[in-house]
Amino acid sequence: MSFNNPFADAFKSTVDFNQVFSTVRRNIEAASAANQAAVEGAQAIARRQAEITRENVETALKASKDLLTSGTPETNLSKQAELTKSFFESALTNLREVSEMATKASFEVFDVLNQRAAASLEEISKASGAAPAKKKNAA
């Protein structure tokens, strides 16, 4: 401390603002990447749902044509039961597939944000001049 200017040390910054701004820029880039992954996931899900809908409409039209043009009421009733079972199983399979796609997309977004958050905390602690926290050893 200088006796000529006793407050000189009080106004010295220990924070590296270039590092802080760089960290904020990388955070914004990570948020943009996460948003891009979310949009791509939503688009993939929408495309798959459109394909499923098209397949279901084609199957229903074909089944309706078959039921209207052939057989006795007893055989048609049997065919309807089989078609209903088939539609139900198909719907469950498609629901599972779309759910897995949504889960995968969510995890991709989470991974991008999680990795950036960890890196950001480390960068900010370095920029502030603080010693990074030591990891505890697992017992």
Secondary structure by P-SEA (a helix, b strand, c coil): cccccccccccccccaaaaaaaaaaaaaaaaaaaaaaaaaaaaaaaaaaaaaaaaaaaaaaaaaaaaaccccaaaaaaaaaaaaaaaaaaaaaaaaaaaaaaaaaaaaaaaaaaaaaaaaaaaaaaaaccccbbbbccc
